[in-house]
Amino acid sequence: MTKLKLGAIPDDKPVKVTLELPAALHRDLVAYSEALSRETGRAIGDPIRLIAPMLERFIATDRGFARSRKVPGSS
């Protein structure tokens, strides 16, 4: 089985954001949601719930961003 970058999605109170996605990206989110559900044994429900954890993961693993946060004077 392939190890996905995301783990189980925590049940957290969301903040509402309106966003338009390309159809191809939405199809990928649906497919990822299905794969994650199989891997974790928990249904994801709406694949849009993946966006926040994916963004969090992306930011947490972006080395350039991490370096920029360590530069004095940057906020």
Secondary structure, DSSP 8 states (H G I E B T S, - for coil): ----S-----------------HHHHHHHHHHHHHHHHHHSS---SGGGGHHHHHHHHHHT-HHHHHHHHSTT--
